[in-house]
């Protein structure tokens, strides 16, 4: 930040603005320029500028000194430069500012880097997601699948250190912090910041790893065995802990989430743990009743079709469905009877149906039905 930059200009305020106005302006700029969410090239620098301005103008004593003397107030007692601080130093909620799930550890890291603290410690690796298509049978009975995953892993050459020959940083004498002192008209002003040579670790490497170019992590492709439990359904996911991207600076690896999609079946339709199927029933079988073999997940089962069964009638086979994923037991199978109307009748068949039609009373019932309909519209 330029030495003479006006703090009110940084926050977009007029000189003498109230502390409440300072807080609101800082909230707006922090949300806009926070390095974790902003895509602007100079976001981190603008975030630091806003942060520095906020620390001065939100403190009544420092603000009064700055309003009267400007940057010359840095030499006054009570205006002691910019210490390292964290989200706890603010009297507003960063969760509200960044959507309710902001990582306060992350913001502390930025504050430490910007205003004198050490580099952030171990950081957990990011999670990965992949989609996996399986057959209906694999979902019903369970299986194991080998999946190929592209991820970031710890460099095998340097074991994640980024190189070899670790030694104490000469720039900061191993402290990870660079301290600077400058003279003002009102005395000496001391400031400190993270050492740029060792990034706050206090250590440097004699030899940078050629495989990872000092990053400590490399891209890799791995084949991982995934166990698919019986009863899994489309949209369910499996969590494989530690199979995501490698952590940073010794942090634990992230997880791999496998989202399952089940292919449709030619015969069975699924609803949770229950399955549905249709079976054709001849005209005479529906009228007289019969026993038929119906398909199930584990072979065939005998189903009793009572006399007078109408098309669309549904029969229930208890326990013939899919294993419940999160509960004990199995679902049911529902079988719908579809009565087949005969086509291309032979001579003998036609004679029999004509004889049957003469004995049926459906004609009279149909006349009575239409009579009721006509009567209802009068």
Secondary structure as GFF3:
##gff-version 3
##sequence-region A 1 378
A	DSSP	alpha_helix	7	11	.	.	.	ID=ss1
A	DSSP	alpha_helix	19	33	.	.	.	ID=ss2
A	DSSP	alpha_helix	43	57	.	.	.	ID=ss3
A	DSSP	alpha_helix	60	69	.	.	.	ID=ss4
A	DSSP	three_ten_helix	70	75	.	.	.	ID=ss5
A	DSSP	three_ten_helix	87	89	.	.	.	ID=ss6
A	DSSP	alpha_helix	94	97	.	.	.	ID=ss7
A	DSSP	alpha_helix	104	114	.	.	.	ID=ss8
A	DSSP	beta_strand	128	134	.	.	.	ID=ss9
A	DSSP	alpha_helix	136	141	.	.	.	ID=ss10
A	DSSP	beta_strand	143	154	.	.	.	ID=ss11
A	DSSP	beta_strand	163	168	.	.	.	ID=ss12
A	DSSP	beta_strand	177	184	.	.	.	ID=ss13
A	DSSP	beta_strand	187	194	.	.	.	ID=ss14
A	DSSP	beta_strand	203	208	.	.	.	ID=ss15
A	DSSP	beta_strand	217	228	.	.	.	ID=ss16
A	DSSP	beta_strand	237	240	.	.	.	ID=ss17
A	DSSP	beta_strand	256	262	.	.	.	ID=ss18
A	DSSP	beta_strand	269	271	.	.	.	ID=ss19
A	DSSP	beta_strand	274	282	.	.	.	ID=ss20
A	DSSP	alpha_helix	283	288	.	.	.	ID=ss21
A	DSSP	beta_strand	290	296	.	.	.	ID=ss22
A	DSSP	beta_strand	299	305	.	.	.	ID=ss23
A	DSSP	beta_strand	314	317	.	.	.	ID=ss24
A	DSSP	beta_strand	333	340	.	.	.	ID=ss25
A	DSSP	alpha_helix	347	359	.	.	.	ID=ss26
A	DSSP	alpha_helix	362	376	.	.	.	ID=ss27
###
